[in-house]
Amino acid sequence: MTKEIGLKQLQNKKTTNYLRFIVASFLLIFLIISVGLNELLLAIKNIHPLPLIGVAICVLCLIMIGAINIWILLNTLSAVPFINLLKVYSYSWAMSLITPGQVGDATIILLMKKHQIPFSSTGSAYLIDKVITLCLFLIISGYGCSYLLPNHKIEYLALLQTTSILAIVATAIYFLIPAKLRLLDRLRKFIRDIRRNLAILRNNSPIVLANLFFTIFKWIVVSWSFRLAFLSFGLNIKWPDIAVIPIMSTLVGYIPISIGGIGTVELSATYLFGLREVPAHTVVTAYLLMRLINYITALVIITLMTPFKAR
């Protein structure tokens, strides 16, 4: 019976991933048709290669900063050499780009276990890093809404409140469930370990502040990567637009209706940059170019990491 339930869940997950892939494909086709294939090809033909080198460097810097962010938190809970964490984080980052679902997020926790780091320690560091990043992105997006979408500020705040309420309700429901099943018992133990680790991190506030500092630095690097991507098409988009709009479109990409936010990110970015009179074909081409560079980097990392993965 348990095996049948597991197979059914696996099938449902595959079906969901297929549907998300279809949605992503549909949105990309819609964007290309709306913008015009000739316009996109013309933009690609006139591309300036030099800024692309800067984009590639930014992508590598973002991987390094992401690893540092996790390491400074994790090393407080369980000592781990930075080079080990960097290898695991790089591989996890690459897997998150080319695989559906949360495979990439799970990879870093599973691989760190091979380095004798408990699930709860990696999970705590990863959770804190994600929360800090999300909070910063929400603040940036709130500022973006204030000057890009002044008529929708109320709706945006309502969305934040609704999300917070749902999170609180979900947590309350969990603690009301009787702990009769082994799975729930193990889950509760894992959460207790997480809470203990979070208390340790809370008592080491300079470590958390260091993570916040590097997260802000990561935001700046993200902004520069997009600025260089647009410069490769001869368009210089200045602050605050280039610092805010990519973050807002990234948050839209978190909505799980397409694989990796493909299509949803580009569609929202096209609309938001359009408010600043940036041509749609340039936005779509720049974002597709960014994805291409990220995917090439991910494939290179996975190829180079094959011996590490096997080990």
C-alpha positions in Angstrom: 0.0 0.0 0.0 2.8 2.4 0.9 4.6 1.5 -2.3 1.5 2.3 -4.3 1.1 5.7 -2.6 4.8 6.5 -3.3 4.4 5.6 -7.0 1.3 7.7 -7.2 3.0 10.7 -5.6 5.9 10.2 -8.0 3.6 10.1 -11.0 1.7 13.2 -9.7 5.1 15.0 -9.4 6.1 14.1 -12.9 2.7 15.3 -14.2 3.1 18.6 -12.4 6.6 19.1 -13.9 5.3 18.3 -17.4 2.6 20.9 -16.9 5.1 23.5 -15.6 7.3 22.8 -18.6 4.3 23.3 -21.0 3.4 26.6 -19.3 7.1 27.7 -19.5 7.2 26.8 -23.2 3.9 28.5 -23.9 4.9 31.7 -22.2 8.2 31.8 -24.1 6.5 31.2 -27.4 4.0 33.9 -26.5 6.8 36.4 -25.7 8.7 35.6 -28.9 5.5 36.0 -31.1 4.6 39.2 -29.3 8.0 40.8 -29.6 8.7 39.5 -33.1 11.3 36.9 -34.1 12.9 39.3 -36.6 13.4 41.9 -33.8 15.0 39.3 -31.5 17.3 38.1 -34.3 18.3 41.6 -35.2 19.1 42.4 -31.5 21.3 39.2 -31.3 23.0 40.1 -34.6 24.1 43.5 -33.2 25.2 42.2 -29.8 28.5 43.6 -28.3 30.5 40.6 -26.9 32.7 42.5 -24.4 29.9 43.1 -21.8 29.1 39.4 -22.0 32.5 38.6 -20.4 31.4 40.9 -17.5 28.1 39.0 -17.2 29.9 35.7 -17.0 32.2 37.1 -14.3 29.2 38.3 -12.4 27.6 34.8 -12.5 30.8 33.3 -11.1 30.9 36.0 -8.4 27.3 35.3 -7.4 28.1 31.6 -7.0 31.1 32.5 -4.8 29.0 35.0 -2.7 26.2 32.5 -2.3 28.7 29.9 -1.0 30.2 32.5 1.4 26.7 33.3 2.7 25.9 29.7 3.5 29.4 29.0 4.9 29.5 31.8 7.4 26.3 30.5 8.9 27.0 26.8 8.7 30.5 27.1 10.1 29.1 28.6 13.2 27.0 25.4 13.7 29.4 22.7 12.3 33.0 23.4 11.3 33.4 22.8 7.6 36.2 23.8 5.2 35.1 26.5 2.8 36.4 24.7 -0.2 34.1 21.7 0.6 31.1 24.0 0.9 32.0 25.8 -2.3 32.1 22.5 -4.3 28.7 21.4 -2.8 27.1 24.8 -3.3 28.3 25.1 -6.9 26.9 21.7 -7.8 23.7 22.4 -6.0 23.3 25.8 -7.8 23.9 24.1 -11.1 21.4 21.3 -10.4 18.7 23.8 -9.3 18.9 25.4 -12.8 18.6 22.3 -14.9 16.3 20.1 -12.8 12.7 20.7 -11.9 11.3 21.0 -8.4 13.6 21.5 -5.4 16.3 19.0 -6.4 19.0 21.7 -6.2 17.9 22.8 -2.7 17.9 19.2 -1.5 21.3 18.5 -3.1 23.3 20.8 -0.8 21.8 19.2 2.3 22.4 15.7 1.1 25.9 16.3 -0.1 27.0 18.1 3.1 25.9 15.0 5.0 28.7 13.2 3.2 31.0 15.7 4.9 29.6 14.7 8.3 27.5 17.8 8.5 24.0 17.0 10.0 20.9 17.7 8.0 19.7 20.1 10.6 22.8 22.2 10.6 22.8 22.7 6.8 19.1 23.1 6.8 19.3 25.9 9.4 22.0 27.8 7.6 20.2 27.4 4.3 16.9 28.5 5.9 18.4 31.6 7.5 20.1 32.6 4.2 16.9 32.1 2.2 14.9 34.2 4.7 17.4 37.0 4.7 17.4 37.0 0.9 13.7 36.9 0.7 13.2 39.7 3.2 15.7 41.9 1.3 14.0 41.1 -2.0 10.6 42.0 -0.6 11.8 45.3 0.7 13.4 46.1 -2.7 10.2 45.0 -4.5 8.1 47.1 -2.1 10.2 50.1 -3.0 9.8 49.2 -6.7 6.1 49.1 -6.4 6.0 52.5 -4.7 7.3 54.2 -7.8 6.6 51.8 -10.7 3.2 50.6 -9.6 1.8 53.3 -7.3 -1.8 52.3 -8.0 -1.1 48.7 -6.8 0.7 49.3 -3.5 -2.4 48.2 -1.5 -2.6 44.9 -3.4 1.1 44.3 -2.9 0.8 44.8 0.8 -2.3 42.6 1.0 -0.3 39.9 -0.8 2.4 40.1 1.8 -0.1 39.9 4.7 -1.9 36.9 3.1 1.4 35.1 2.7 2.3 35.7 6.3 -1.1 34.5 7.6 -0.9 31.3 5.5 2.5 30.6 6.9 1.3 31.1 10.4 -1.8 28.9 9.8 0.3 26.1 8.2 2.7 26.1 11.2 -0.2 26.0 13.7 -1.8 23.1 11.8 1.4 21.2 12.0 1.8 21.5 15.7 -1.8 20.4 16.2 -1.3 17.1 14.3 -0.9 14.2 16.8 2.6 12.7 16.6 1.5 9.2 16.0 3.4 8.4 12.8 7.1 7.8 12.7 7.5 10.2 9.9 5.9 13.0 11.9 8.1 12.1 14.9 11.2 12.3 12.8 10.0 15.6 11.3 9.4 17.0 14.7 12.9 16.0 15.8 14.3 17.6 12.7 12.4 20.8 13.5 13.6 20.8 17.1 17.2 20.5 15.9 16.5 23.4 13.5 15.1 25.5 16.3 18.1 24.8 18.4 20.5 25.8 15.6 18.5 29.0 14.9 18.8 29.9 18.6 22.6 29.5 18.3 22.6 31.7 15.2 20.4 34.3 16.9 23.0 34.5 19.7 25.7 35.1 17.1 24.2 38.2 15.6 27.4 39.4 13.9 27.4 36.2 11.8 23.8 37.0 10.7 24.7 40.6 10.0 27.7 39.4 7.9 25.3 37.3 5.9 23.1 40.3 5.4 26.1 42.3 4.2 27.0 39.7 1.6 23.3 39.4 0.5 23.3 43.2 -0.2 26.6 42.8 -2.1 25.0 39.9 -4.0 22.1 42.2 -5.0 24.6 44.8 -6.3 26.3 42.1 -8.4 22.9 40.9 -9.7 22.1 44.5 -10.7 25.5 44.8 -12.5 25.0 41.5 -14.3 21.7 42.8 -15.8 23.2 46.2 -16.6 26.0 44.5 -18.5 23.5 42.3 -20.3 21.6 45.3 -21.5 24.9 47.1 -22.4 25.7 44.2 -24.7 22.7 45.5 -26.8 23.8 49.1 -26.5 21.3 50.1 -23.8 22.4 51.7 -20.6 19.8 51.2 -17.9 20.7 53.1 -14.8 19.8 52.9 -11.1 17.3 52.4 -9.5 15.5 50.6 -12.4 18.3 48.1 -13.0 18.6 47.4 -9.3 14.8 47.0 -8.6 13.1 45.5 -11.7 15.2 42.3 -11.9 14.5 41.6 -8.3 10.7 42.1 -8.8 10.6 39.8 -11.8 12.7 37.2 -9.9 10.1 37.2 -7.1 7.3 36.6 -9.7 9.4 33.7 -10.9 9.0 32.0 -7.5 5.3 31.4 -8.4 5.5 27.6 -9.2 3.6 27.6 -12.5 6.6 27.1 -14.8 10.0 25.3 -14.6 12.5 27.7 -13.0 10.3 30.7 -13.5 10.9 30.5 -17.3 8.5 32.7 -19.1 7.0 34.3 -15.9 10.3 36.2 -15.1 10.7 37.4 -18.7 7.0 38.3 -19.0 7.0 40.4 -15.8 10.4 42.0 -16.7 9.1 43.0 -20.1 6.1 44.7 -18.5 8.1 46.4 -15.8 10.9 47.6 -18.0 8.2 48.7 -20.5 7.0 51.1 -17.9 10.4 52.8 -18.2 10.1 52.7 -22.0 12.7 50.0 -22.6 12.0 48.1 -25.8 10.4 44.7 -25.3 12.6 42.9 -27.7 15.7 44.1 -25.9 14.3 43.0 -22.5 13.4 39.5 -23.8 16.7 39.0 -25.5 18.7 40.3 -22.5 16.9 37.9 -20.2 17.2 34.9 -22.5 20.9 35.8 -22.8 21.2 35.8 -19.0 19.5 32.4 -18.8 21.8 31.0 -21.5 25.0 32.1 -19.7 23.6 30.6 -16.4 22.8 27.3 -18.1 26.2 27.1 -19.8 27.9 27.8 -16.5 25.7 25.1 -14.8 26.5 22.5 -17.5 30.3 23.3 -17.1 30.1 22.9 -13.3 28.2 19.6 -13.5 30.6 18.3 -16.1 33.6 19.3 -13.9 32.0 18.0 -10.8 31.3 14.5 -12.1 34.2 12.9 -10.1 33.1 14.8 -7.0 29.5 13.7 -7.6 30.6 10.1 -7.9 32.7 10.3 -4.8 
